[in-house]
């Protein structure tokens, strides 16, 4: 088996379709199939653009046996700008045919030879195959904390997936929703945990990011051990004005202190959220001392929209504190950050620095499933 890693070119599309067909026959869900176009549907490479994706395939004669995606971007790391690359959607025929069990490792080693400063994000939890393989190959891993705030307790108690698993939990959730004890308890805790908003806080809906976003980026980036570039050019690519994202600029008094990008999504038979209307704080930026103002402004916007529950993942300690002060609860996270050996060395000691890294759902492959 002589497998070569090649860029995904148009002539390989039929082989990719055949590869996906074999995965489907083996029971692999469509979201884990490789794209059937060699042109990225998101973040295409363009002249002058510093953030883009490239597709690579593991080719065995006339067959495709696997592939991966690299997302190239600049990151402000330890006080200087450096390229750091996101390793995404590594998929191998080994998951349906043991004869190709080594392809997954081959994909990862090939990506590391191309780009040693790699990271992975998301992945569904520490027990999934990719995080297990990364750990075995010496990568450093940690969970990006998950937070939620309930706005409509009765609906949440009736719909939230984990509460509906097992007759006992279903009964308690139904009782709390029916009698109002769940509503009262959640509202009381929200009141006790939430702090008042800073005086002079205001939020303005925007249809794009202007020069003010560049100024904010320059002022904020030094506060974080690692943060992907969030200047206006990058933001306008990630969050175009004609898309579903709700973007706000936050000020305290006459000064801009931050921004936030949120989603308001009606779920339909979702395994976690049932049929709830879910608000998501997808991305944001401010200096750590202004994180609470940004989180409170984003929370207020989503509550005014009428969502049932608000969720967010944030890695930096100041942003975790800001979520807590806005009445959010912390729960178990399956959103995992993994740093290659080369990246972890720059971030050493990883166990301490991970709380100073700025990561959220705006990183990696963006707010998928939200």
C-alpha positions as CSV (number, residue, x, y, z in Angstrom):
1,X,0.0,0.0,0.0
2,X,1.9,3.1,-1.3
3,X,-0.2,6.1,-0.2
4,X,0.8,9.6,-1.2
5,X,-0.5,12.8,0.3
6,X,-1.6,15.1,-2.5
7,X,-3.5,18.4,-2.8
8,X,-7.1,17.9,-3.8
9,X,-7.4,18.6,-7.5
10,X,-10.5,18.5,-9.7
11,X,-9.6,15.1,-11.3
12,X,-9.8,13.4,-7.9
13,X,-13.5,14.3,-7.3
14,X,-14.8,11.0,-8.6
15,X,-12.4,9.1,-6.3
16,X,-13.6,11.2,-3.3
17,X,-17.2,10.4,-4.1
18,X,-16.4,6.7,-4.3
19,X,-14.5,7.1,-0.9
20,X,-17.5,8.7,0.7
21,X,-19.7,5.9,-0.7
22,X,-17.6,3.4,1.1
23,X,-17.8,5.4,4.3
24,X,-21.6,5.6,3.9
25,X,-21.8,1.8,3.4
26,X,-19.9,1.4,6.7
27,X,-22.3,3.6,8.6
28,X,-20.3,6.8,8.7
29,X,-22.6,9.9,9.1
30,X,-22.5,12.4,6.2
31,X,-21.0,15.1,8.4
32,X,-17.8,13.1,8.5
33,X,-17.5,12.6,4.7
34,X,-14.9,14.5,2.8
35,X,-16.0,17.5,0.7
36,X,-16.9,16.5,-2.9
37,X,-15.5,19.6,-4.4
38,X,-11.8,20.5,-4.5
39,X,-12.7,24.2,-4.0
40,X,-13.4,25.0,-0.3
41,X,-16.9,26.0,0.4
42,X,-15.6,28.2,3.2
43,X,-12.5,30.4,3.4
44,X,-11.3,29.9,-0.2
45,X,-7.8,31.0,-0.9
46,X,-7.7,34.5,-2.4
47,X,-5.1,37.1,-3.3
48,X,-3.9,38.9,-0.2
49,X,-6.1,36.9,2.2
50,X,-4.2,35.6,5.2
51,X,-7.0,33.2,6.3
52,X,-7.9,30.3,4.0
53,X,-8.3,26.6,3.7
54,X,-6.6,23.9,1.7
55,X,-7.7,20.2,1.1
56,X,-5.3,17.3,1.0
57,X,-6.0,13.6,0.1
58,X,-4.3,10.3,0.8
59,X,-4.2,8.7,-2.7
60,X,-3.6,5.0,-3.3
61,X,-3.3,4.4,-7.0
62,X,-6.8,5.3,-8.3
63,X,-8.3,5.3,-4.9
64,X,-8.7,7.9,-2.2
65,X,-8.2,6.4,1.3
66,X,-8.5,9.6,3.4
67,X,-8.0,13.3,3.6
68,X,-7.6,16.3,5.9
69,X,-8.2,20.1,5.8
70,X,-5.7,22.8,6.9
71,X,-6.9,26.2,7.8
72,X,-4.1,28.8,7.6
73,X,-4.2,31.9,9.7
74,X,-2.0,34.3,11.6
75,X,-2.0,34.1,15.4
76,X,-0.6,36.6,17.9
77,X,1.5,34.3,20.0
78,X,3.7,35.3,22.9
79,X,3.8,38.9,21.7
80,X,4.5,38.3,18.0
81,X,2.6,37.4,14.9
82,X,3.1,33.8,13.8
83,X,1.3,31.4,11.4
84,X,-0.5,28.6,13.2
85,X,-2.5,26.1,11.3
86,X,-5.8,24.3,12.2
87,X,-6.0,20.6,11.5
88,X,-9.5,19.7,10.6
89,X,-11.7,16.8,9.4
90,X,-9.0,14.1,9.2
91,X,-11.0,11.1,7.9
92,X,-9.6,7.7,7.0
93,X,-11.0,4.6,5.4
94,X,-9.6,2.8,8.4
95,X,-12.8,3.6,10.3
96,X,-14.7,1.1,8.0
97,X,-11.9,-1.2,6.8
98,X,-9.1,-2.3,9.1
99,X,-6.8,-2.8,6.2
100,X,-6.4,0.9,6.2
101,X,-6.1,1.4,10.0
102,X,-2.7,3.2,9.6
103,X,-4.0,5.9,7.3
104,X,-5.1,8.1,10.2
105,X,-1.6,8.3,11.6
106,X,-0.1,8.8,8.1
107,X,-2.4,11.8,7.6
108,X,-1.4,13.4,10.9
109,X,2.3,12.8,10.4
110,X,2.1,14.2,6.9
111,X,0.3,17.3,8.1
112,X,2.9,17.8,10.8
113,X,5.8,17.6,8.3
114,X,4.0,20.3,6.3
115,X,3.1,22.5,9.2
116,X,4.6,21.7,12.7
117,X,2.6,24.4,14.4
118,X,-0.7,22.7,14.3
119,X,-3.8,22.7,16.6
120,X,-7.1,20.9,16.6
121,X,-10.4,22.1,18.2
122,X,-13.8,20.6,19.0
123,X,-13.6,16.9,18.3
124,X,-16.5,15.8,20.6
125,X,-14.7,14.9,23.8
126,X,-11.5,13.3,25.1
127,X,-12.8,9.8,24.5
128,X,-13.2,10.2,20.7
129,X,-10.7,8.6,18.3
130,X,-8.9,11.8,17.2
131,X,-8.1,13.2,20.6
132,X,-7.0,9.8,21.7
133,X,-4.6,9.6,18.8
134,X,-3.3,13.1,19.3
135,X,-2.7,12.4,23.0
136,X,-0.8,9.2,22.1
137,X,1.4,11.2,19.7
138,X,2.4,13.6,22.4
139,X,0.0,16.5,21.8
140,X,-1.2,18.6,24.8
141,X,-5.0,18.7,25.3
142,X,-7.5,20.6,27.5
143,X,-11.2,21.3,27.4
144,X,-12.5,24.7,26.5
145,X,-15.1,25.4,29.2
146,X,-18.8,25.3,28.3
147,X,-21.3,27.8,29.8
148,X,-25.0,28.1,29.5
149,X,-27.7,30.4,30.8
150,X,-31.4,29.5,30.9
151,X,-33.8,32.3,29.9
152,X,-37.1,30.2,29.6
153,X,-36.8,27.5,32.3
154,X,-40.0,25.6,31.6
155,X,-39.2,25.1,28.0
156,X,-35.6,24.2,28.7
157,X,-36.6,21.6,31.4
158,X,-38.9,20.1,28.9
159,X,-36.6,20.0,25.9
160,X,-32.9,19.7,27.0
161,X,-31.5,16.4,25.8
162,X,-29.4,15.3,28.8
163,X,-32.4,15.9,31.2
164,X,-34.6,13.7,29.0
165,X,-32.4,10.6,29.2
166,X,-33.9,8.0,31.5
167,X,-37.4,7.8,33.0
168,X,-36.3,9.3,36.4
169,X,-34.7,12.4,34.9
170,X,-37.6,12.9,32.5
171,X,-40.0,12.7,35.5
172,X,-38.1,15.2,37.5
173,X,-37.8,17.6,34.6
174,X,-41.5,17.3,33.8
175,X,-42.4,17.9,37.5
176,X,-40.2,20.9,37.8
177,X,-41.6,22.4,34.5
178,X,-45.2,21.6,35.4
179,X,-45.2,22.9,39.0
180,X,-43.0,25.9,38.3
181,X,-40.3,24.9,40.8
182,X,-37.8,24.7,38.0
183,X,-38.7,28.2,36.8
184,X,-38.4,29.6,40.3
185,X,-35.2,27.9,41.1
186,X,-33.4,28.9,37.9
187,X,-34.6,32.5,38.0
188,X,-33.5,32.8,41.7
189,X,-30.0,31.5,40.9
190,X,-29.8,33.7,37.9
191,X,-30.7,36.7,40.0
192,X,-28.2,35.8,42.7
193,X,-25.3,35.2,40.3
194,X,-25.8,38.1,37.9
195,X,-24.0,41.4,38.5
196,X,-25.3,44.7,37.3
197,X,-24.0,46.0,34.0
198,X,-21.3,48.7,34.0
199,X,-22.7,52.3,34.0
200,X,-22.9,53.7,30.5
201,X,-22.9,50.4,28.7
202,X,-24.4,50.4,25.3
203,X,-24.5,48.1,22.3
204,X,-25.0,49.0,18.6
205,X,-26.0,46.5,15.9
206,X,-23.4,46.7,13.0
207,X,-23.4,45.4,9.4
208,X,-19.6,45.1,9.2
209,X,-16.4,45.8,11.0
210,X,-14.6,49.1,10.3
211,X,-11.4,50.8,11.2
212,X,-12.5,50.9,14.9
213,X,-12.1,47.0,14.9
214,X,-8.4,47.3,13.9
215,X,-7.8,49.8,16.7
216,X,-9.5,47.5,19.2
217,X,-7.5,44.5,17.9
218,X,-4.2,46.4,18.4
219,X,-5.2,47.4,21.9
220,X,-6.4,44.0,23.0
221,X,-4.0,41.4,21.5
222,X,-1.2,42.0,24.0
223,X,-3.4,40.8,26.8
224,X,-3.5,37.2,25.5
225,X,-0.9,34.5,25.4
226,X,-2.3,33.2,22.1
227,X,-5.2,34.7,20.0
228,X,-6.0,34.3,16.3
229,X,-6.0,37.6,14.4
230,X,-9.3,39.5,14.7
231,X,-8.8,42.5,12.6
232,X,-11.5,44.0,10.4
233,X,-10.4,42.2,7.2
234,X,-10.5,38.8,9.0
235,X,-13.8,39.5,10.7
236,X,-15.5,40.6,7.6
237,X,-14.5,37.4,5.9
238,X,-15.6,35.2,8.9
239,X,-18.8,37.1,9.6
240,X,-20.1,38.7,6.4
241,X,-23.0,41.2,6.7
242,X,-25.4,39.2,4.5
243,X,-25.1,36.1,6.7
244,X,-27.0,34.9,9.8
245,X,-24.7,36.4,12.3
246,X,-25.8,39.2,14.6
247,X,-22.9,41.5,15.3
248,X,-22.7,44.3,17.9
249,X,-20.2,46.9,18.9
250,X,-20.1,47.6,22.6
251,X,-19.2,50.9,24.2
252,X,-18.9,52.2,27.8
253,X,-19.5,55.9,27.7
254,X,-18.0,57.3,24.5
255,X,-15.3,54.6,24.1
256,X,-15.6,51.3,22.2
257,X,-14.5,48.5,24.5
258,X,-15.4,45.4,22.4
259,X,-17.6,43.5,20.0
260,X,-19.6,40.3,19.9
261,X,-21.0,38.0,17.3
262,X,-24.1,35.9,18.3
263,X,-26.5,33.5,16.7
264,X,-30.2,33.0,17.3
265,X,-31.0,29.5,16.1
266,X,-34.3,27.5,16.2
267,X,-33.3,23.9,16.8
268,X,-35.3,21.0,15.4
269,X,-35.1,17.6,17.2
270,X,-31.5,18.3,18.2
271,X,-29.9,15.6,20.3
272,X,-28.8,18.2,22.9
273,X,-31.3,21.0,22.7
274,X,-34.5,19.3,21.3
275,X,-36.7,22.1,19.8
276,X,-35.3,25.0,21.8
277,X,-34.4,28.4,20.4
278,X,-30.7,28.6,21.2
279,X,-28.7,31.7,21.5
280,X,-24.9,31.4,21.1
281,X,-22.2,33.8,21.9
282,X,-20.0,32.8,19.0
283,X,-17.1,35.2,19.1
284,X,-16.1,38.4,20.9
285,X,-13.2,40.6,21.7
286,X,-12.2,43.1,24.4
287,X,-9.4,43.6,26.9
288,X,-9.8,41.2,29.8
289,X,-11.1,43.9,32.1
290,X,-13.9,44.7,29.7
291,X,-15.0,41.0,29.1
292,X,-17.9,41.4,31.5
293,X,-19.3,44.4,29.6
294,X,-19.2,42.5,26.3
295,X,-20.8,39.3,27.7
296,X,-23.6,41.2,29.4
297,X,-24.3,43.2,26.2
298,X,-24.4,40.0,24.1
299,X,-26.6,38.2,26.7
300,X,-29.0,41.1,26.8
301,X,-29.3,41.1,23.0
302,X,-30.1,37.4,22.9
303,X,-32.6,37.6,25.8
304,X,-34.4,40.4,24.0
305,X,-34.5,38.3,20.9
306,X,-36.5,35.7,23.0
307,X,-34.1,32.7,23.0
308,X,-34.7,29.9,25.5
309,X,-31.1,29.3,26.5
310,X,-27.7,30.9,25.7
311,X,-24.5,28.9,25.3
312,X,-20.8,29.8,24.9
313,X,-17.4,28.3,25.0
314,X,-14.5,30.4,26.3
315,X,-11.0,29.4,27.3
316,X,-9.5,32.6,28.8
317,X,-9.9,32.9,32.6
318,X,-11.2,36.5,32.4
319,X,-13.9,35.5,30.0
320,X,-14.9,32.5,32.1
321,X,-15.3,34.9,35.0
322,X,-17.4,37.2,32.9
323,X,-19.8,34.5,32.0
324,X,-20.1,33.5,35.6
325,X,-20.8,37.1,36.6
326,X,-23.6,37.3,33.9
327,X,-25.4,34.3,35.5
328,X,-24.0,31.5,33.3
329,X,-23.5,28.0,34.7
330,X,-20.5,25.9,33.8
331,X,-21.1,22.4,32.5
332,X,-19.0,19.5,31.1
333,X,-17.4,20.5,27.8
334,X,-16.7,18.3,24.8
335,X,-15.0,21.1,23.0
336,X,-11.3,20.1,23.1
337,X,-8.2,22.1,22.3
338,X,-5.2,20.2,21.2
339,X,-1.7,21.7,20.6
340,X,1.0,19.9,18.6
341,X,4.4,19.4,20.3
342,X,5.8,22.4,18.5
343,X,3.0,24.7,19.5
344,X,2.8,23.3,23.1
345,X,6.6,24.1,23.5
346,X,5.9,27.7,22.6
347,X,3.0,27.8,25.1
348,X,5.0,26.0,27.9
349,X,4.1,25.4,30.6
350,X,0.9,24.4,28.9
351,X,-1.0,23.6,32.1
352,X,-0.6,27.2,33.3
353,X,-0.8,29.1,30.0
354,X,-4.0,27.4,28.7
355,X,-6.1,29.8,30.9
356,X,-4.4,32.7,29.1
357,X,-5.2,31.5,25.6
358,X,-8.2,33.1,23.8
359,X,-10.4,30.5,22.1
360,X,-14.1,30.3,21.5
361,X,-16.5,29.0,18.8
362,X,-15.2,31.6,16.4
363,X,-12.0,29.6,16.1
364,X,-11.4,26.3,14.3
365,X,-14.1,25.6,11.9
366,X,-16.5,28.2,13.3
367,X,-19.9,27.8,14.9
368,X,-20.9,24.5,13.3
369,X,-23.9,22.8,14.9
370,X,-25.1,26.2,16.2
